[in-house]
Amino acid sequence: MICRAVFSFFDRSQNGVLTVHEMTTSLERLGFDTAGTEQLFRDVAGAPQDKVSYEQFAWYCTEA
């Protein structure tokens, strides 16, 4: 599934948890603006958090 591949790409530590730092670092390396990264994590988690699980990420990809 595409969500798993995207999650794995950003989960640099490959520990099953995606952090704001991992996402920001990866997006910066790709040349993207990272201003909305923390808001994205709030949207995915439903509350201010600096990490999300694959399950949260997959739900957001398919349901939000």
All heavy atoms as an XYZ file, in Angstrom:
510
protein
N       0.846     -1.182      0.000
C       0.000      0.000      0.000
C       0.888      1.240      0.000
O       1.941      1.263      0.613
C      -0.917     -0.053      1.217
C      -1.829      1.106      1.366
S      -2.980      0.763      2.715
C      -4.293      1.800      2.229
N       0.424      2.266     -0.682
C       1.210      3.483     -0.830
C       1.451      4.174      0.516
O       2.521      4.743      0.735
C       0.559      4.447     -1.854
C       1.518      5.577     -2.213
C      -0.739      5.022     -1.341
C       2.628      5.180     -3.105
N       0.498      4.112      1.423
C       0.685      4.747      2.739
C       1.875      4.147      3.473
O       2.649      4.863      4.093
C      -0.573      4.595      3.596
S      -1.927      5.648      3.085
N       2.026      2.832      3.401
C       3.148      2.164      4.074
C       4.477      2.622      3.471
O       5.431      2.896      4.197
C       3.008      0.651      3.981
C       4.183     -0.143      4.504
C       4.469      0.052      5.969
N       3.527     -0.668      6.783
C       3.527     -0.614      8.114
N       4.417      0.096      8.763
N       2.637     -1.267      8.795
N       4.549      2.725      2.166
C       5.783      3.152      1.502
C       6.133      4.591      1.863
O       7.304      4.896      2.144
C       5.643      3.004     -0.008
N       5.149      5.463      1.879
C       5.397      6.862      2.238
C       5.823      6.955      3.689
O       6.791      7.658      4.034
C       4.143      7.727      1.964
C       4.304      9.130      2.533
C       3.851      7.776      0.478
N       5.122      6.250      4.571
C       5.472      6.261      5.993
C       6.900      5.764      6.187
O       7.685      6.395      6.894
C       4.499      5.384      6.794
C       4.722      5.434      8.279
C       4.090      6.398      9.042
C       5.551      4.517      8.905
C       4.293      6.450     10.425
C       5.763      4.557     10.275
C       5.128      5.525     11.031
N       7.246      4.673      5.566
C       8.598      4.109      5.696
C       9.663      5.053      5.177
O      10.757      5.137      5.747
C       8.698      2.772      4.962
O       7.885      1.824      5.588
N       9.359      5.774      4.112
C      10.312      6.744      3.578
C      10.634      7.821      4.615
O      11.789      8.175      4.819
C       9.764      7.393      2.309
C      10.634      8.496      1.790
C      11.767      8.203      1.050
C      10.341      9.822      2.055
C      12.593      9.219      0.583
C      11.152     10.841      1.588
C      12.280     10.542      0.860
N       9.609      8.338      5.285
C       9.812      9.406      6.263
C      10.286      8.888      7.625
O      10.936      9.622      8.367
C       8.538     10.227      6.433
C       8.255     11.123      5.265
C       7.173     10.886      4.438
C       9.071     12.206      4.976
C       6.911     11.706      3.353
C       8.826     13.034      3.901
C       7.743     12.782      3.080
N       9.970      7.645      7.962
C      10.391      7.056      9.246
C      11.858      6.643      9.149
O      12.192      5.478      8.993
C       9.504      5.856      9.586
C       9.842      5.230     10.927
O      10.545      5.856     11.738
O       9.401      4.084     11.149
N      12.745      7.619      9.247
C      14.176      7.402      9.042
C      14.759      6.381     10.017
O      15.655      5.623      9.667
C      14.944      8.718      9.159
C      14.399      9.841      8.271
C      14.580      9.607      6.825
N      15.972      9.824      6.475
C      16.479      9.601      5.295
N      15.717      9.169      4.332
N      17.751      9.812      5.055
N      14.259      6.336     11.233
C      14.773      5.392     12.227
C      14.184      3.996     12.053
O      14.645      3.049     12.687
C      14.486      5.898     13.646
O      13.085      5.964     13.855
N      13.146      3.886     11.214
C      12.473      2.610     10.957
C      11.990      1.930     12.241
O      12.037      0.711     12.375
C      13.379      1.668     10.154
C      13.731      2.193      8.769
C      12.513      2.358      7.875
O      11.821      1.399      7.582
N      12.239      3.585      7.452
N      11.489      2.750     13.179
C      11.000      2.197     14.441
C       9.475      2.147     14.518
O       8.913      1.834     15.558
C      11.561      2.998     15.625
C      11.057      4.425     15.668
O      10.392      4.888     14.747
N      11.385      5.136     16.734
N       8.806      2.479     13.403
C       7.351      2.407     13.381
C       6.659      3.637     13.908
O       5.435      3.666     14.012
N       7.440      4.659     14.256
C       6.898      5.919     14.747
C       7.526      7.035     13.929
O       8.743      7.093     13.777
C       7.204      6.121     16.249
C       6.726      7.475     16.729
C       6.573      5.009     17.070
N       6.697      7.893     13.394
C       7.170      9.018     12.596
C       7.182     10.262     13.468
O       6.172     10.596     14.083
C       6.233      9.212     11.396
C       6.543     10.322     10.419
C       7.942     10.162      9.823
C       5.498     10.345      9.321
N       8.331     10.928     13.550
C       8.442     12.132     14.370
C       8.425     13.381     13.506
O       8.715     13.331     12.304
C       9.746     12.135     15.200
O      10.861     12.240     14.304
C       9.860     10.884     16.062
N       8.099     14.498     14.132
C       8.126     15.786     13.438
C       9.527     16.029     12.887
O       9.689     16.485     11.761
C       7.691     16.932     14.372
C       7.954     18.294     13.735
C       6.226     16.800     14.741
N      10.541     15.696     13.663
C      11.925     15.899     13.229
C      12.232     15.081     11.973
O      12.831     15.597     11.022
C      12.902     15.548     14.351
C      14.326     15.664     13.950
N      14.945     16.874     13.752
C      15.256     14.723     13.676
C      16.197     16.669     13.374
N      16.410     15.365     13.328
N      11.830     13.818     11.962
C      12.075     12.974     10.788
C      11.372     13.536      9.553
O      11.956     13.604      8.466
C      11.585     11.544     11.036
C      12.442     10.765     11.996
C      11.856      9.419     12.353
O      10.604      9.317     12.546
O      12.633      8.460     12.450
N      10.124     13.938      9.721
C       9.362     14.470      8.603
C       9.967     15.783      8.108
O      10.156     15.969      6.908
C       7.907     14.688      9.013
C       7.049     15.306      7.937
S       6.656     14.194      6.595
C       5.159     13.476      7.191
N      10.296     16.670      9.041
C      10.869     17.967      8.671
C      12.193     17.798      7.946
O      12.426     18.412      6.897
C      11.053     18.844      9.923
O       9.778     19.024     10.545
C      11.626     20.200      9.574
N      13.054     16.959      8.481
C      14.360     16.723      7.871
C      14.210     16.169      6.452
O      14.870     16.628      5.522
C      15.195     15.754      8.732
O      15.353     16.320     10.033
C      16.551     15.498      8.131
N      13.330     15.206      6.280
C      13.126     14.603      4.963
C      12.549     15.609      3.971
O      12.982     15.679      2.821
C      12.200     13.392      5.071
O      12.814     12.372      5.811
N      11.568     16.384      4.415
C      10.968     17.371      3.524
C      11.982     18.442      3.117
O      12.015     18.863      1.964
C       9.756     18.023      4.192
C       8.520     17.144      4.337
C       7.458     17.847      5.182
C       7.960     16.761      2.977
N      12.821     18.869      4.071
C      13.856     19.855      3.756
C      14.833     19.303      2.727
O      15.226     20.006      1.798
C      14.606     20.275      5.016
C      13.801     21.186      5.911
C      14.460     21.449      7.243
O      15.415     20.737      7.636
O      14.007     22.384      7.940
N      15.219     18.055      2.881
C      16.135     17.419      1.920
C      15.538     17.350      0.524
O      16.257     17.373     -0.476
C      16.524     16.024      2.391
C      17.470     16.036      3.547
C      17.888     14.645      3.930
N      18.803     14.698      5.053
C      18.985     13.731      5.918
N      18.305     12.599      5.772
N      19.820     13.861      6.900
N      14.222     17.241      0.450
C      13.536     17.194     -0.838
C      13.233     18.588     -1.387
O      12.718     18.721     -2.491
C      12.229     16.400     -0.707
C      12.383     14.913     -0.396
C      11.031     14.305     -0.042
C      13.020     14.185     -1.568
N      13.536     19.626     -0.596
C      13.328     20.997     -1.039
C      11.950     21.561     -0.764
O      11.580     22.596     -1.320
N      11.186     20.912      0.106
C       9.836     21.370      0.423
C       9.837     22.334      1.602
O      10.692     22.267      2.481
C       8.924     20.185      0.760
C       8.543     19.367     -0.428
C       9.226     18.188     -0.710
C       7.508     19.755     -1.260
C       8.885     17.420     -1.805
C       7.153     18.988     -2.358
C       7.846     17.823     -2.632
N       8.822     23.190      1.635
C       8.581     24.083      2.763
C       8.049     23.236      3.918
O       7.155     22.413      3.730
C       7.556     25.134      2.361
C       7.232     26.116      3.457
O       7.870     26.097      4.526
O       6.313     26.931      3.244
N       8.575     23.433      5.104
C       8.186     22.609      6.250
C       7.323     23.366      7.258
O       7.075     22.861      8.346
C       9.437     22.060      6.965
O      10.218     23.161      7.432
C      10.269     21.195      6.031
N       6.856     24.537      6.880
C       6.104     25.384      7.812
C       4.861     24.693      8.391
O       4.506     24.934      9.532
C       5.705     26.688      7.135
N       4.212     23.825      7.652
C       2.985     23.196      8.120
C       3.157     21.823      8.740
O       2.168     21.150      9.048
N       4.393     21.408      8.982
C       4.630     20.046      9.484
C       3.996     19.809     10.841
O       3.339     18.788     11.055
C       6.134     19.740      9.541
O       6.708     20.007      8.264
C       6.387     18.291      9.912
N       4.164     20.726     11.780
C       3.584     20.527     13.115
C       2.062     20.503     13.057
O       1.428     19.719     13.764
C       4.099     21.586     14.079
C       5.575     21.380     14.406
C       6.111     22.377     15.419
O       5.313     23.059     16.085
O       7.340     22.452     15.534
N       1.465     21.332     12.201
C       0.009     21.316     12.046
C      -0.449     19.989     11.456
O      -1.467     19.434     11.866
C      -0.468     22.475     11.170
C      -1.977     22.514     10.989
C      -2.718     22.701     12.298
O      -2.386     23.599     13.069
N      -3.703     21.859     12.573
N       0.293     19.466     10.512
C      -0.033     18.161      9.936
C      -0.062     17.093     11.024
O      -0.985     16.281     11.073
C       0.979     17.781      8.857
C       0.856     16.371      8.288
C      -0.475     16.198      7.558
C       2.022     16.062      7.366
N       0.906     17.105     11.919
C       0.944     16.118     13.004
C      -0.233     16.305     13.947
O      -0.797     15.315     14.430
C       2.276     16.190     13.752
C       3.343     15.342     13.120
C       3.851     15.644     11.869
C       3.830     14.222     13.765
C       4.814     14.871     11.269
C       4.799     13.426     13.182
C       5.286     13.753     11.929
N      -0.634     17.545     14.216
C      -1.831     17.775     15.037
C      -3.062     17.215     14.337
O      -3.908     16.583     14.972
C      -2.012     19.264     15.317
C      -1.112     19.792     16.411
C      -1.513     21.196     16.858
N      -1.221     22.202     15.850
C      -0.043     22.795     15.694
N       0.973     22.485     16.473
N       0.126     23.717     14.755
N      -3.148     17.420     13.033
C      -4.298     16.907     12.281
C      -4.327     15.381     12.280
O      -5.378     14.771     12.471
C      -4.265     17.409     10.836
C      -4.470     18.906     10.722
O      -4.908     19.551     11.706
O      -4.182     19.447      9.630
N      -3.180     14.764     12.067
C      -3.103     13.301     12.027
C      -3.410     12.701     13.395
O      -4.181     11.747     13.509
C      -1.713     12.831     11.533
C      -1.558     11.330     11.692
C      -1.493     13.238     10.081
N      -2.817     13.260     14.448
C      -2.957     12.690     15.791
C      -4.238     13.127     16.485
O      -4.670     12.488     17.441
C      -1.752     13.074     16.642
N      -4.829     14.226     16.033
C      -6.023     14.736     16.691
C      -5.716     15.579     17.909
O      -6.617     15.995     18.624
N      -4.443     15.818     18.171
C      -3.985     16.617     19.315
C      -2.524     16.982     19.065
O      -1.860     16.314     18.270
C      -4.105     15.818     20.607
N      -2.028     18.011     19.739
C      -0.610     18.354     19.559
C       0.297     17.197     19.986
O       0.237     16.748     21.123
C      -0.407     19.562     20.472
C      -1.770     20.132     20.664
C      -2.708     18.955     20.609
N       1.058     16.677     19.030
C       2.009     15.591     19.303
C       3.204     15.759     18.387
O       3.087     16.313     17.304
C       1.380     14.222     19.050
C       0.341     13.833     20.056
C      -0.068     12.374     19.893
O       0.542     11.603     19.168
N      -1.119     11.993     20.578
N       4.337     15.222     18.822
C       5.529     15.306     17.973
C       5.834     13.976     17.293
O       6.875     13.814     16.684
C       6.735     15.795     18.770
C       7.144     14.838     19.876
O       6.377     13.911     20.181
O       8.238     15.022     20.418
N       4.889     13.030     17.398
C       5.065     11.740     16.721
C       3.708     11.124     16.421
O       2.719     11.416     17.101
C       5.917     10.797     17.552
C       5.342     10.489     18.898
C       6.303      9.684     19.749
C       5.730      9.541     21.140
N       6.701      8.989     22.067
N       3.684     10.282     15.387
C       2.470      9.541     15.041
C       2.846      8.113     14.680
O       3.939      7.846     14.187
C       1.683     10.191     13.878
C       1.145     11.540     14.269
C       2.513     10.286     12.618
N       1.924      7.217     14.915
C       2.128      5.809     14.573
C       1.729      5.576     13.120
O       1.057      6.407     12.495
C       1.266      4.924     15.471
O      -0.112      5.139     15.182
N       2.101      4.430     12.602
C       1.685      4.080     11.243
C       0.168      4.013     11.153
O      -0.423      4.454     10.167
C       2.292      2.745     10.794
C       1.673      2.313      9.488
C       1.984      2.981      8.310
C       0.734      1.288      9.446
C       1.372      2.631      7.102
C       0.131      0.929      8.250
C       0.450      1.603      7.090
O      -0.153      1.265      5.909
N      -0.484      3.488     12.174
C      -1.935      3.355     12.157
C      -2.603      4.725     12.035
O      -3.558      4.889     11.280
C      -2.433      2.620     13.406
C      -2.083      1.149     13.429
C      -0.620      0.862     13.785
O       0.083      1.749     14.329
O      -0.167     -0.261     13.490
N      -2.108      5.710     12.781
C      -2.654      7.063     12.695
C      -2.415      7.639     11.294
O      -3.304      8.247     10.701
C      -2.001      7.979     13.731
C      -2.393      7.671     15.158
C      -1.545      8.441     16.143
O      -0.320      8.384     16.100
N      -2.200      9.154     17.046
N      -1.212      7.454     10.791
C      -0.842      7.963      9.480
C      -1.700      7.337      8.386
O      -2.226      8.027      7.515
C       0.640      7.682      9.239
C       1.184      8.257      7.968
C       1.595      9.577      7.911
C       1.303      7.476      6.839
C       2.110     10.109      6.733
C       1.817      7.998      5.663
C       2.212      9.325      5.608
N      -1.873      6.024      8.434
C      -2.661      5.311      7.432
C      -4.117      5.749      7.472
O      -4.752      5.936      6.426
C      -2.541      3.805      7.631
N      -4.663      5.910      8.670
C      -6.048      6.383      8.781
C      -6.166      7.753      8.138
O      -7.108      8.009      7.381
C      -6.481      6.455     10.251
C      -7.883      6.971     10.350
C      -9.026      6.236     10.300
C      -8.298      8.341     10.476
N     -10.131      7.069     10.382
C      -9.701      8.365     10.498
C      -7.610      9.538     10.578
C     -10.428      9.539     10.610
C      -8.347     10.719     10.682
C      -9.730     10.705     10.704
N      -5.245      8.649      8.427
C      -5.286      9.994      7.872
C      -5.191      9.962      6.342
O      -5.899     10.691      5.657
C      -4.165     10.848      8.462
C      -4.246     12.299      8.071
C      -5.118     13.150      8.733
C      -3.463     12.798      7.034
C      -5.209     14.489      8.371
C      -3.556     14.132      6.669
C      -4.432     14.972      7.345
O      -4.523     16.287      6.980
N      -4.338      9.100      5.825
C      -4.172      8.997      4.365
C      -5.443      8.518      3.664
O      -5.723      8.931      2.546
C      -3.048      8.016      4.022
S      -1.406      8.645      4.338
N      -6.175      7.662      4.320
C      -7.328      7.056      3.660
C      -8.678      7.662      4.062
O      -9.625      7.573      3.295
C      -7.382      5.538      3.937
O      -7.463      5.316      5.347
C      -6.160      4.859      3.364
N      -8.772      8.267      5.232
C     -10.051      8.748      5.733
C     -10.182     10.255      5.776
O     -11.291     10.766      5.707
C     -10.321      8.201      7.145
C     -10.330      6.698      7.233
C     -11.453      6.070      6.434
O     -12.536      6.668      6.326
O     -11.249      4.966      5.913
N      -9.108     10.967      5.935
C      -9.187     12.429      6.111
C      -9.404     13.123      4.790
O      -9.222     12.657      3.735
C      -7.927     12.945      6.770
